[in-house]
């Protein structure tokens, strides 16, 4: 099944994954805009190293969301029948 068919069959799941991807991207831009420098210094508050770790976590989560969205478009999600028909 293609992605268009998958969205037709599972619109709530597809909408949820797209919403989560957009939300994660917006939060990532917010973190990148608020983090300080990555150089050592004052490690109290919103420092660069904490922001960098947060961005890594957000990018990993975004990658997982995109993989899950890609799995909706797989052509044959079911395993092969056993015994195979001839």
Secondary structure, DSSP 8 states (H G I E B T S, - for coil): --HHHHHHH-HHHHHHHHHHHHHHHHHHHHHHHH---SSSS--SSS-HHHHHHHHHHHHHHHHHHHHHHHHHT-S--S---SS---
